[in-house]
Amino acid sequence: MKTFLFYDVETSGLNHAFDQILTFACIRTDLELNEIERQSITICLRKDIVPSPNAFLVHGLTYDELKRGINEYNAALKIHKILNTSGTISLGYNSLGFDDEFLRFMFYRNLLDPYSHQYANGCARMDILPMTVLFRVFHPKSLNWPQIDGKPTLKLDSISRENNFITSGRAHEALNDVEAVIELSKKMFQQKDIWKYCLDFFNKTRDEVRINSIDKKLDIQNTQFRICLMMSASFGSTVNYMAPVIHLGSSLVYKNQSLWLRLDQDDILGMDSGMDIKDTFVIRKRAADALIVLPALERFWDKLPEQSRNKARENIEKISNKRFFEFILYHSNYKYPFIPNMDPDAALYQDGFFSFQEKKEINLVHQSLKELTKTALHSDTIENIKKLNCLRIKTLANRILARNFDDIKGYTEDTEFSLYISRLKSSLEEDQIIGYKNDKKLNCRQALEELKEKQKTLLNPDQDQKKMLDWLKKYTESLYNSRP
């Protein structure tokens, strides 16, 4: 049976690879949005996580709440099973841009399949935020649309307040946000034809068929291209969340990516500024992702601001030159740079899918971890992990032990993980922990500086905020001063 699984997560920060899910809440419904069951999981804060002050001030989770949670490994097993229940369509509000990325990296570092919930056993993913954008632009009477300081906003808590959605908790509390997303979905579901039309944007086959059925009406040097409209919350309200685009074709390196050039901006090919073609930008879309593509029909095109329409026409005239085809050639052959010093937690995309041999060793790890209890550690568990041959599986398995089972009799913390913890306390550049975007994991020194700045800039903090800042300072200082 097909079901929707509405879910939301609260996290220790914004870094998909390095921060941690702290709470996971979900409500399963049938396809008519009638509730079947609900569940909430709290996860204790890992000892290698430096809390982001901004994140904790938003969701308000306290250490007392988190210490009652389960460890991340056991939570990952539970959540993976929930999302991979046969026929599950998992969805949330900006879930494809945020929550699902967190889940994917949590599954990966806990040696679970990061992708199976997207396709296996009749499972799939959706996102309510892009659908909300479409309703906001084309069916504005379906909801009351909030503003902040006179500007439109798509923030879930604002939409919830403006429409008097009935929820059971505070904003940015995972289960409360799930309830708000369901209430929002019910509003849109009242227009069933449009709701069903939107669902196909999250079906890979149908999304690709829709795009490929759009006529190629633009001729540039005897080559035909599609002019389309792309919709995304990220484009912002000033352009009505829409952008005119040219479909450039597909990446030759990454077969699941189509390439798009946005037409409503200045110097789109970098010609006017003499920009190196390596510094130019192209939109990369995957089938059934959060970017909605529509044909450039007049009734859609008219929703664009006049400035966007004029800029698009101007740019279409300008790009009929050699530089345009050099631009396409460069981006279609572009390959993400290899990052040699990337941390194992962040290596999902660079190291790729687990191999057959790695999957065999992963099964051995999970079987061994099943034998663990709170009071004893079977000697075979550590020995089995020591005998692993695949380096990334061995590294991730040792991190699972160190993060989740270090209080069990017979365990000695892995040397690699001890060095990893010590790097969180260092201010040296060479000790920074590097992610897949060549970004850096938040360390203790940086978090303390953020806290100091936050205490300066936060005007009239309430008692809860003061308590939160005090706890974060003490907790981060304790991490910084703890023994290696």
C-alpha positions as CSV (number, residue, x, y, z in Angstrom):
1,M,0.0,0.0,0.0
2,K,1.3,3.5,-0.9
3,T,1.5,5.9,2.0
4,F,2.8,9.4,2.6
5,L,5.4,9.7,5.4
6,F,5.5,13.4,6.4
7,Y,8.7,14.0,8.5
8,D,10.9,16.7,9.9
9,V,14.2,16.9,11.6
10,E,16.0,19.3,14.0
11,T,19.7,19.3,13.8
12,S,22.9,20.5,15.6
13,G,23.8,22.8,12.8
14,L,23.4,23.3,9.0
15,N,26.2,21.1,7.7
16,H,24.7,18.0,6.1
17,A,27.8,15.9,6.4
18,F,29.1,17.0,9.8
19,D,26.2,18.1,11.9
20,Q,23.8,15.6,13.5
21,I,20.0,15.0,13.5
22,L,18.8,15.5,17.0
23,T,15.1,14.8,16.6
24,F,13.2,13.0,13.9
25,A,9.4,13.1,13.9
26,C,7.0,11.6,11.3
27,I,3.3,11.0,10.7
28,R,2.3,8.4,8.2
29,T,-0.9,9.0,6.2
30,D,-2.8,7.4,3.4
31,L,-2.9,9.1,0.0
32,E,-6.0,11.0,1.1
33,L,-3.9,12.5,4.0
34,N,-5.7,10.5,6.8
35,E,-3.3,9.8,9.6
36,I,-2.3,6.2,10.2
37,E,0.4,6.5,12.8
38,R,3.0,8.9,14.2
39,Q,6.4,8.6,15.8
40,S,9.1,10.8,17.3
41,I,12.7,9.9,18.0
42,T,15.2,11.9,20.1
43,I,18.9,11.3,19.6
44,C,21.6,12.0,22.2
45,L,24.2,14.6,21.3
46,R,27.4,12.9,20.0
47,K,30.6,13.7,21.7
48,D,32.2,14.8,18.4
49,I,29.5,17.4,17.7
50,V,30.2,21.0,18.5
51,P,26.7,22.6,18.7
52,S,25.9,25.6,16.5
53,P,24.6,28.4,18.6
54,N,22.2,29.6,15.8
55,A,20.7,26.2,15.4
56,F,20.0,25.7,19.1
57,L,18.6,29.1,19.6
58,V,16.1,28.3,16.8
59,H,14.9,24.8,17.8
60,G,15.5,25.3,21.6
61,L,16.4,21.7,22.3
62,T,18.1,21.4,25.7
63,Y,20.8,19.0,26.9
64,D,18.4,17.4,29.4
65,E,16.0,16.6,26.5
66,L,18.8,15.2,24.3
67,K,20.5,13.1,27.0
68,R,17.3,11.0,27.3
69,G,17.6,10.1,23.6
70,I,19.0,7.0,22.0
71,N,22.4,6.8,20.3
72,E,22.7,7.8,16.7
73,Y,23.4,4.3,15.4
74,N,20.2,2.8,16.8
75,A,18.3,5.9,15.7
76,A,19.7,5.5,12.1
77,L,18.5,1.9,12.1
78,K,15.0,2.9,13.2
79,I,14.7,5.8,10.8
80,H,16.1,3.8,7.9
81,K,13.5,1.1,8.5
82,I,10.7,3.7,8.7
83,L,11.6,5.4,5.4
84,N,12.2,2.1,3.6
85,T,8.8,0.6,4.5
86,S,7.4,-0.7,1.3
87,G,5.4,1.9,-0.7
88,T,6.6,4.9,1.5
89,I,6.6,8.3,-0.2
90,S,8.7,10.4,2.2
91,L,8.1,14.2,2.2
92,G,8.5,17.3,4.2
93,Y,8.9,21.1,3.8
94,N,12.2,21.8,2.0
95,S,12.9,18.1,2.7
96,L,14.8,17.6,-0.6
97,G,17.0,20.6,0.1
98,F,17.7,20.0,3.8
99,D,16.2,17.1,5.7
100,D,16.9,14.4,3.1
101,E,20.6,15.4,2.8
102,F,21.0,15.0,6.6
103,L,19.3,11.6,6.4
104,R,21.5,10.5,3.5
105,F,24.8,11.3,5.4
106,M,23.5,9.8,8.6
107,F,22.7,6.6,6.8
108,Y,26.1,6.6,5.1
109,R,28.3,7.1,8.2
110,N,26.2,4.4,9.9
111,L,26.8,2.0,7.0
112,L,23.2,1.9,5.8
113,D,22.1,2.4,2.2
114,P,21.8,6.2,1.7
115,Y,19.6,6.0,-1.4
116,S,17.2,3.0,-1.1
117,H,14.4,5.1,0.4
118,Q,14.3,7.0,-2.9
119,Y,13.5,4.1,-5.2
120,A,13.5,0.6,-3.6
121,N,10.4,-1.4,-2.7
122,G,8.1,1.2,-4.3
123,C,9.5,4.0,-2.2
124,A,9.9,7.6,-3.4
125,R,10.5,11.2,-2.2
126,M,8.6,14.5,-2.6
127,D,8.8,18.0,-1.2
128,I,5.9,20.2,-0.2
129,L,7.9,23.5,-0.5
130,P,8.1,23.5,-4.4
131,M,4.4,22.7,-4.5
132,T,3.7,25.6,-2.2
133,V,5.6,27.9,-4.6
134,L,3.5,26.7,-7.5
135,F,0.2,27.3,-5.5
136,R,1.5,30.7,-4.4
137,V,2.1,31.8,-8.0
138,F,-0.7,30.2,-9.9
139,H,-3.4,29.7,-7.2
140,P,-2.9,32.4,-4.7
141,K,-6.5,32.2,-3.3
142,S,-5.9,28.7,-2.0
143,L,-4.2,30.1,1.2
144,N,-3.6,33.2,3.1
145,W,-0.1,34.3,2.3
146,P,2.0,35.9,5.1
147,Q,4.4,38.8,4.8
148,I,7.4,39.9,7.0
149,D,8.1,43.6,7.0
150,G,6.0,44.0,3.9
151,K,7.7,41.2,2.0
152,P,6.2,37.8,1.0
153,T,7.5,34.9,3.0
154,L,7.3,31.1,2.5
155,K,8.4,30.3,6.0
156,L,6.3,27.4,7.4
157,D,5.7,28.9,10.8
158,S,4.4,32.1,9.2
159,I,2.1,30.2,6.8
160,S,0.9,28.2,9.8
161,R,0.1,31.3,11.8
162,E,-1.5,33.1,8.9
163,N,-3.9,30.2,8.2
164,N,-4.5,29.2,11.9
165,F,-3.3,25.7,11.4
166,I,-3.9,23.6,14.5
167,T,-0.7,22.0,15.8
168,S,0.3,20.5,19.2
169,G,3.7,22.1,19.9
170,R,6.0,25.1,19.4
171,A,7.3,26.2,16.0
172,H,10.6,24.5,15.0
173,E,9.7,21.5,17.1
174,A,9.9,18.5,14.7
175,L,6.4,17.0,15.3
176,N,4.7,20.4,15.4
177,D,6.3,21.2,12.0
178,V,5.1,17.8,10.6
179,E,1.6,18.6,11.7
180,A,1.8,22.1,10.0
181,V,3.0,20.5,6.8
182,I,0.1,18.1,6.8
183,E,-2.4,21.0,7.4
184,L,-0.8,22.9,4.5
185,S,-1.0,19.8,2.3
186,K,-4.7,19.4,3.1
187,K,-5.3,23.0,1.9
188,M,-3.6,22.2,-1.4
189,F,-5.2,18.8,-1.6
190,Q,-8.7,20.4,-1.9
191,Q,-7.7,21.2,-5.5
192,K,-7.1,17.6,-6.4
193,D,-6.4,18.0,-10.1
194,I,-3.6,20.5,-9.3
195,W,-2.3,18.3,-6.4
196,K,-2.1,15.3,-8.8
197,Y,-0.4,17.4,-11.4
198,C,2.2,18.5,-8.9
199,L,2.9,14.9,-7.8
200,D,4.3,14.1,-11.2
201,F,7.1,16.6,-10.7
202,F,8.5,14.1,-8.2
203,N,8.3,11.1,-10.5
204,K,11.6,10.8,-12.3
205,T,10.1,9.3,-15.5
206,R,7.2,11.7,-15.7
207,D,9.4,14.7,-14.9
208,E,11.8,13.8,-17.7
209,V,9.0,13.1,-20.2
210,R,7.4,16.5,-19.4
211,I,10.6,18.3,-20.1
212,N,11.5,16.4,-23.2
213,S,8.0,17.0,-24.6
214,I,8.5,20.8,-24.6
215,D,9.2,22.0,-28.1
216,K,12.6,23.3,-29.1
217,K,11.7,26.6,-30.5
218,L,14.9,28.6,-30.1
219,D,17.4,28.3,-33.0
220,I,21.0,29.3,-32.3
221,Q,23.4,28.7,-35.2
222,N,21.2,25.8,-36.5
223,T,20.9,24.1,-33.1
224,Q,17.5,24.0,-31.4
225,F,17.0,24.7,-27.7
226,R,14.1,24.7,-25.2
227,I,13.1,28.0,-23.5
228,C,11.4,27.1,-20.3
229,L,10.4,28.5,-16.9
230,M,11.9,27.2,-13.7
231,M,10.3,27.6,-10.3
232,S,12.1,27.6,-7.0
233,A,11.7,29.2,-3.6
234,S,15.4,30.0,-3.8
235,F,14.8,32.5,-6.6
236,G,12.9,34.7,-4.2
237,S,9.7,36.8,-4.2
238,T,11.1,39.7,-6.2
239,V,11.0,37.6,-9.3
240,N,7.9,35.7,-8.2
241,Y,9.9,32.6,-7.5
242,M,10.4,32.1,-11.3
243,A,13.2,32.3,-13.8
244,P,13.3,32.0,-17.6
245,V,15.9,29.4,-18.6
246,I,17.4,27.6,-21.6
247,H,17.8,23.9,-21.5
248,L,21.4,23.2,-22.5
249,G,21.2,19.4,-22.5
250,S,22.7,16.9,-20.1
251,S,26.0,16.6,-18.3
252,L,28.3,14.2,-20.1
253,V,30.0,13.3,-16.7
254,Y,26.9,13.0,-14.5
255,K,24.2,11.4,-16.5
256,N,21.5,12.3,-14.0
257,Q,22.1,16.1,-14.3
258,S,20.5,18.4,-16.9
259,L,22.0,21.8,-17.4
260,W,20.1,25.1,-17.5
261,L,21.1,28.7,-18.2
262,R,19.2,31.4,-16.3
263,L,18.2,34.2,-18.7
264,D,17.1,37.0,-16.4
265,Q,20.5,38.1,-15.0
266,D,23.3,40.3,-16.1
267,D,26.4,39.0,-17.9
268,I,25.2,35.4,-18.0
269,L,28.1,34.2,-20.1
270,G,30.7,36.4,-18.4
271,M,31.4,38.2,-21.7
272,D,30.8,41.8,-20.5
273,S,33.2,41.4,-17.6
274,G,35.8,39.3,-19.3
275,M,35.1,36.5,-16.8
276,D,36.9,33.2,-17.2
277,I,34.5,30.6,-18.4
278,K,35.5,28.5,-15.4
279,D,33.9,31.1,-13.2
280,T,30.5,31.1,-15.0
281,F,27.4,29.5,-13.5
282,V,25.0,26.9,-14.7
283,I,21.9,25.4,-12.9
284,R,22.2,21.6,-12.5
285,K,18.8,19.8,-12.2
286,R,18.2,16.2,-11.4
287,A,15.0,14.5,-12.4
288,A,12.3,14.8,-9.7
289,D,14.2,17.2,-7.6
290,A,13.0,20.5,-6.0
291,L,13.3,22.5,-9.3
292,I,10.0,22.6,-11.2
293,V,10.2,23.2,-14.9
294,L,7.3,24.5,-17.0
295,P,6.9,25.2,-20.7
296,A,7.2,28.9,-21.5
297,L,3.5,29.2,-22.3
298,E,2.1,32.7,-22.4
299,R,-0.1,32.3,-19.4
300,F,3.0,31.1,-17.4
301,W,5.4,33.7,-19.0
302,D,3.0,36.5,-18.0
303,K,3.6,35.6,-14.3
304,L,7.2,36.8,-14.7
305,P,8.0,40.4,-13.6
306,E,8.4,42.7,-16.7
307,Q,12.1,43.2,-15.8
308,S,12.7,39.5,-16.0
309,R,10.9,39.2,-19.4
310,N,12.9,42.1,-20.8
311,K,16.2,40.8,-19.6
312,A,15.5,37.3,-21.0
313,R,14.7,38.8,-24.5
314,E,17.9,40.9,-24.3
315,N,20.0,37.9,-23.3
316,I,18.6,35.6,-26.0
317,E,19.8,38.1,-28.6
318,K,23.2,38.3,-27.0
319,I,24.0,34.6,-26.7
320,S,24.0,33.7,-30.4
321,N,27.8,33.5,-30.5
322,K,30.8,31.2,-30.2
323,R,31.1,31.9,-26.4
324,F,27.6,30.3,-25.9
325,F,28.8,27.0,-27.3
326,E,32.1,27.1,-25.4
327,F,30.0,27.7,-22.3
328,I,27.9,24.5,-23.0
329,L,31.0,22.5,-23.8
330,Y,32.8,23.5,-20.6
331,H,29.8,22.8,-18.2
332,S,28.7,19.6,-19.9
333,N,32.3,18.2,-19.4
334,Y,32.8,19.7,-15.9
335,K,33.8,17.3,-13.2
336,Y,33.7,18.1,-9.5
337,P,37.3,18.5,-8.2
338,F,38.7,15.7,-6.1
339,I,39.3,16.7,-2.5
340,P,42.3,14.6,-1.2
341,N,41.9,15.5,2.5
342,M,38.2,15.0,2.8
343,D,37.0,13.5,6.1
344,P,35.5,10.0,5.8
345,D,32.1,11.2,7.2
346,A,31.7,13.5,4.2
347,A,33.0,11.2,1.4
348,L,29.6,9.8,0.3
349,Y,29.6,11.5,-3.1
350,Q,33.3,11.4,-3.8
351,D,33.8,7.7,-2.8
352,G,30.5,6.6,-4.4
353,F,28.3,3.6,-3.9
354,F,29.3,0.7,-1.7
355,S,30.9,-2.1,-3.7
356,F,29.9,-5.7,-3.5
357,Q,32.8,-6.5,-1.2
358,E,32.1,-3.5,1.0
359,K,28.4,-4.6,1.3
360,K,29.6,-8.0,2.5
361,E,31.7,-6.3,5.2
362,I,28.9,-4.0,6.1
363,N,26.6,-6.9,6.8
364,L,29.3,-8.4,9.1
365,V,29.6,-5.1,11.0
366,H,25.8,-4.9,11.5
367,Q,25.6,-8.5,12.6
368,S,28.4,-7.9,15.1
369,L,26.8,-4.8,16.5
370,K,23.6,-6.6,17.1
371,E,25.5,-8.6,19.8
372,L,26.3,-5.5,21.8
373,T,24.7,-4.9,25.2
374,K,25.1,-2.2,27.8
375,T,27.2,-4.4,30.1
376,A,29.3,-6.6,27.9
377,L,31.0,-6.6,24.6
378,H,31.5,-9.9,22.8
379,S,35.1,-10.2,22.0
380,D,34.2,-11.2,18.4
381,T,32.7,-7.8,17.7
382,I,36.0,-5.9,18.0
383,E,37.9,-8.7,16.4
384,N,35.5,-8.7,13.4
385,I,36.0,-5.0,12.9
386,K,39.8,-5.3,13.2
387,K,39.7,-7.9,10.4
388,L,37.9,-5.7,7.9
389,N,39.8,-5.2,4.7
390,C,37.9,-2.3,3.1
391,L,39.5,0.9,4.6
392,R,36.4,3.2,4.5
393,I,34.2,0.5,6.0
394,K,36.7,-0.1,8.8
395,T,37.0,3.6,9.5
396,L,33.3,4.2,9.6
397,A,32.7,1.0,11.7
398,N,35.3,2.2,14.2
399,R,33.6,5.6,14.4
400,I,30.3,3.9,15.0
401,L,31.8,2.1,18.0
402,A,33.5,5.2,19.3
403,R,30.4,7.4,19.0
404,N,27.8,4.9,20.3
405,F,29.3,2.1,22.3
406,D,32.4,3.5,24.0
407,D,30.9,2.9,27.5
408,I,30.8,-0.9,27.0
409,K,33.2,-3.1,28.8
410,G,36.1,-4.2,26.7
411,Y,36.2,-1.3,24.3
412,T,39.3,0.9,23.7
413,E,38.7,4.0,21.6
414,D,40.0,3.9,18.1
415,T,43.2,5.9,17.6
416,E,41.9,7.6,14.4
417,F,38.8,8.8,16.2
418,S,40.9,10.1,19.2
419,L,42.9,12.2,16.7
420,Y,39.7,13.3,15.1
421,I,38.3,14.6,18.4
422,S,41.6,16.4,19.2
423,R,41.3,18.3,15.9
424,L,38.0,19.8,17.1
425,K,40.0,21.5,19.8
426,S,42.7,22.8,17.6
427,S,42.8,26.3,16.0
428,L,45.5,25.3,13.5
429,E,44.5,25.4,9.8
430,E,46.0,22.0,9.1
431,D,43.7,20.5,11.7
432,Q,40.5,21.7,10.1
433,I,38.1,18.8,9.2
434,I,37.2,19.1,5.5
435,G,33.8,18.4,3.9
436,Y,32.7,17.5,0.4
437,K,32.2,21.1,-0.6
438,N,35.7,21.9,0.7
439,D,33.9,23.4,3.7
440,K,35.0,22.9,7.3
441,K,33.4,21.3,10.3
442,L,32.6,23.7,13.2
443,N,35.3,23.4,15.9
444,C,35.3,24.5,19.5
445,R,37.2,27.7,18.9
446,Q,34.9,28.8,16.1
447,A,31.7,28.0,18.2
448,L,33.0,30.0,21.2
449,E,33.6,33.0,18.9
450,E,30.1,32.6,17.5
451,L,28.7,32.5,21.0
452,K,30.6,35.6,22.0
453,E,29.2,37.4,18.9
454,K,25.7,36.1,19.5
455,Q,25.7,37.4,23.1
456,K,26.7,40.9,21.8
457,T,24.1,41.0,19.0
458,L,21.1,39.3,20.5
459,L,18.9,42.1,21.7
460,N,16.7,41.6,24.8
461,P,17.2,37.8,25.1
462,D,14.5,36.1,27.0
463,Q,15.2,33.7,29.9
464,D,15.1,30.6,27.7
465,Q,17.7,32.2,25.3
466,K,19.9,33.2,28.2
467,K,19.8,29.7,29.6
468,M,20.6,28.3,26.2
469,L,23.6,30.6,25.6
470,D,24.9,29.8,29.1
471,W,24.6,26.0,28.5
472,L,26.2,26.2,25.1
473,K,29.1,28.2,26.4
474,K,29.7,25.7,29.3
475,Y,29.3,22.7,27.1
476,T,31.6,23.9,24.3
477,E,34.2,25.0,26.9
478,S,34.0,21.5,28.4
479,L,34.7,19.9,25.0
480,Y,37.6,22.3,24.4
481,N,39.2,21.6,27.8
482,S,38.5,17.8,27.9
483,R,41.4,15.4,27.6
484,P,42.3,14.1,24.1
